[in-house]
Amino acid sequence: MPLPLSRELAQRVIDQVAPTLEFNINVMDPAGRIIASTDPARIDGFHAVARAVALGEPGIVHDGGSPTERAGVNLPLRLEGGIVGVLGVTGPPERVAPLAQVLVMTIVLLLEREREMDEAARRDAADRELLARLVSGELTGRKIEASLAAGLPELPPPWRLQAILAPGGTDSATAAEDVPPPRAPHRRARFGGAWWILTGGRGTGGEQEPADAPAGAAILDGGPCTTGGELAGSAQALGALAAAPRLLPAPGASGRLRLDELAAELSVACLPPATAAALAGRVAPLRAEHLHTLQAFAAAGGSVSETARELFLHRNTAMQRLDRIRQLTGLDPRIPAEAQTLHLAAIASRRGEPGDPSAPSTMGNMHSSYD
């Protein structure tokens, strides 16, 4: 059963086709009531001929035989196998009949396009609601599995949730056309400064295909999840990280940041603001080159030689920086337990607070090169 033809849609269609015509055009609903017209005075009037057409007449050409009828042509508007309305064109039948046929085809095409756009909008809204509830933690476990099995398209496990963040975490910097939809069955939506893409099943090679991102963006990759519980945990973790983009390291050439490599950043993201600020205070005396050295030292697994090579420093210079860090903070980065505290504190120092002009505004701000 096709959806009813609304007044707004009928009038919008008439307004699109009428400016180039010299004849009056009316659209009637199946009850014969005029719902749109080039003559506003006729709206809401009853059209007996249109009513007959809606009841099954293939189309009526009449010469205005009664005082209430005007000469013209009335043809059914068929959509999805049913009559949703009647088109009437007022004028000499021999002149308006060919025009009416063309107008019917044009209006039906416009109606079909409008319906497709409305349906796409409904699907987009459903995807956004599903993914937002998933990221916020409102959907968990079996509820997730049921929702993904019942939706369009159905998403079989394993699932993979990915968030594409624009540079700086700004929502406006990533346009819809910049993020092509994946080939696999998927749901996707844009909210919270990110594009969220959830895929299901496996690709042709037996593995899930990663999402593509525009230049300068970062992809937070939750990895494969085989149960609703795993997906719930992955989604909430990605949500916490996407809400704190300043904490994220700069992605590599692939632009991808894997969730299982972001445990420290996730830990800081989940801290209360006061706790994170206190932790960041541990490294407040350090200069930028000290923070950069800390980061390189952690990435090098505690190797001074590798840190010096990464920073293009002499080994003795790297040692001096580590000594200076110990002097300024009271924590020695060469002691594993104290190194962990320093690492978390350095990440917390990137957190800042909204509106703080001194806070880094882009992901991986500490990845600038220093001597």
N, C-alpha and C positions, 0 to 999 in steps of 0.2 A: 504494500500500500504506500503510494508516494506521499511525502509530506505536503501539507497544504501550502498554497501559494500566498505569501504574506503581502500586505498592502505595500510595505516599504520596498520589497524586492520588485514587485510589479511596476511601481512608479519609477524606480531607478532604471529598470529596463526600458520603459517608455521614454524617459528623459534621454537615454543614450541614442535611441533610433529616431526620435521625432524631429530634431532640428532640421533635418534635410528633406522633410516631407511637407506637402501642402495639405494633406488630409488629416482629419481628426482620427485619433486612435484611442480605443478603450480596451481595458482588460477587465473581464468579469470573472467572479469566482463560480464554482459549479452550481451555486444557488441562483445565479443570474444577477447578483448584485455587482454594480460597477465599483471596482476597488482601486483603479488607477485610470487616468485619462489625461489627454492633452487639454481637455476642457474641464477645469476644476469644478465647474457648476454641475457637472454630470455625476460626480463621485457620490456614491451611496444610492444612486437611483437604481430601479429594477429594470432589467433588460430581458423581456420575455423570450426573444429569439435566442439569446445566449443560453437561457435556461434549457430550451429545447435541444440546443447543440450539446450541452453538457449531459443531457439524458441519453444521448446516443446518436443524434443526427450527425451525419458525416460532415456537415457544413451547410450553411444556408446563405444563399444570395437572394436579396430581396430589394424591391424598388420603393420601399417606404409606403406600403399600402394603407397604413392607418395614420391618424394625426400624431400618435405617440412614437411612431417608427420613422427612422430616416433610412434612405437608400444606402446600401452598403453590403459588406460581406462579413460573415462571422464564421470562424474556423476554430476547432478545438486545439488546445495546447496540451499535448501528450508528453508525459514525463514518467519514466520508470513503469511504463505499461498502463498508466491510468490518466484520466483527464483531470488536470489540475486547474484548468481555467479555460476561458474562451477569449480569442482575439477578435475585436471588431474594428473594421476600417470603414469610416463613413465616406460615401462618395458614389459616383456612377459605377454600378457593378462592373461594366465592361472595362473600366479604367483601373479600379482598385483590386479586382480579383487577382491578377498576376502579382501585384504588389503584396497582397495579403499572404499569398503562399510563401513569398520570400521572407516576409516579416515573421511568419510562424517559425520557419526554420531558424532564422536569426535569433528570435527570442528564446526558442527552446535551447539553442546552443549556449546563450547567455545564462539561462536558468541552470543548465547542467554545470557550467563553469562555477556559478555561484554556489551550487550545492556541493561541488567538489571542494571549493575553498572552505565552506562551512564545515565539511567533514574533516578536512585536514586540520582545521583549527580545533575541532573537538578532540582529535587524536593527539595533537600537540599538548592540549590542556591535560588530557589523561596521563600522558607520559610525564609531564612536569609534576603533576600531583604524586604519581607513583615514586619518582626519583627523589622528590623533596621529602616525602615521608620515609623513604629508605635512608637517606643521608641524616635526617634528624633523629633517627632511632625509633620512629613511630611504628614502623613495620619490622617485625622480627620473625625468625624461624619459619615455621610452617605457613604463616600468613604471607611471607615473601614468596615461598614456593607456589602457593595457591594463586597469588596475584600474577605471577609470571607465566603460569600455565594457562590462565584464563584470558590473558590479554591478547591484543592484536599488535604485532605478531606474537605467537607463543615463543617463549624463550626457554629452550631446554638447557639443563646444566651441561658442562660447567659454565659459570657466569664470570664475567670480568667487568668491573666498574673502573672507569677512567675519568679523570677530571682534567680538562684542558684550561689552563690559566693563562690569561693574556699577560704581557709584560707588566710588572707592577701590580698584578692582581686586579686590574681595572676591568670592569664589566664591559665598558663601551669599546674597548680596543679590539675585541674579537667579534667580527661580524659573522652572521650565519653562513654566508657563502665561503668564509675562510676555513670552515671545518666541514670537510666532505663527510657524508654519512658512510659508515662502514658497509662492506658488502654483506656481511653476516647479519642474521636477524638481530634487531637492536631496538632499544628505546633511547631517546636522547632528549635533553631539555637544557635550557640555559637559565641559571639562577645563581645567586650568591657569588657573582664575579667569575663564574666558570661555565664551560660547557660540560655537561655530565653525559657520558655515553656508557650504556650498559649493553653488552653483547652476550649472546647465549650460544651454546654448542661450539663445535670446532670447525675450523676452516678446511679447505681442500687438502692441506698438508698435514692434517691431524692436530694442528695447534691453532689457538685463537689468534686472529690477526690484530696487531696493535693499531690504535687509532693514529691518524695523521694530524699534525698540528701546524698552524701557520708559523712563519719565521718569528723567532723571538719568544714564542710561547713555551710553556713547560707542561708536560703531561704527568700527572700524578697517576700512577698505575697500581691498582689494588691487587693485581695478580689473579690467577684462576681460583674460583671458589666452587666447591662441589655441593655444598649444603646451604640452606637458607641462613643458618646460624653463622657460617663463615662469611657469607655475603653481608650480613648485617654488621658484623664486626669490621669488615673492610670498609663498608660505606661510612660508618660513623668515624673511623680513623681518618679517612680521606676528607670528610667534612670538617674535622678539627684542623687539619693541615691547610685546607683551602681557605679557611677563615683567618689564617695567620700566615699569609704568603711571605712576610718579611723573614720568617724563620727558615725558609727553604734554601738549600744550597743551590748554586747555579747548576743547571742541568748540563750534561755533556753534549756531544755532537748530535745525539739522537733526540735530545730534548726531553728525555724520559727520566723520571724520578720514581724509583720503585718503593712501594710502601715498606717492604721488609728491610730497606736500607735507611729508613728515616725514623728509627726508634727513638733516637735522642731528640730530634725535632718534635716528634709526636708527644714525647714526655713533657717538653717545655710548653707545647701548645695547650696541654690539658691542665697546666698549673693555674691556680688562682692568680690574678694579677699581682697582688701584694707579694706572694711567694716568688713569682718570676722576677719581680723588681729587686727583691732581696738577693736572689741568686745572681742577677746581672751586676749587682753592686760589688761582687767579689772580683770582677775584672774591670771595674770602673777606672782604676789607676793606669790601665794599660793603654798604650798608643795603638794606632791602626796596624803598624808593622808587627807589634807583639801579637795582636789578635790573628793576623794573617799567619804568623809563624806557628801559633798554637794549632790553627786549622791544618796547616801543612804537616805538622808533626803528628797529629792524630791520623791524618790520611796515610802517612808513611809508616804507621804501625809502631811509632816510637823510635824510629831509626833517625839518628842525627845526620848521618851521611846522606840518606835519601832526602831528608828535609832540606839540607843545604843544596843538593842537586836540583830539587824542585824549585827552590827560590833563587837559584843562581847566586848562592852565597858561598863564601869560604866556610869550611866546617867549624873553624874557631868562632866565626861571627855568629853562626847558628847556636853554638854553645853559649856564647855571651848573651844572646837574646833569651835563651831558656833560663839562664841564671838570673837575668833581670826580671823575668816574669815571676820567679820564685821570690825575689826580694820585694817586689811590689805587691804581691797578692798573699804571700805566706804559704802558697801551694806550689809544689814542685811537679811540673808536667812529666818528669821522668819516673815518678811514682804512680803506678797504674790507678790506684783509688783516687789520688789527688788530681790526676790527669782527667778522670771522668768528670769530676766536679768542675774543673776548668772548662772542659768541653761544653758541658751543659750551660755554664755561666756565659760562655761566649755566644752560644745560641740565644740565650735569654736576652743578651744585650742587643740583639737585633729585633727583639719583639717590639719595644717601644710601646707607645699608647697612641690611639687615634688622635690626630691633630698635633702630635709632637713633631715640630719641624726638624728636630735633631735626629729623629728615628729614620733608619734606612727606608726608602720608599720602593725599592725594587728587590726582587729575589736575588740572593747571592751577592749582596752588596759588599761582603767581606772578601770577595774573590778578586778584587782589584790587585794589581801587582805593586809591591812596595820593595824598596831596596833595603 
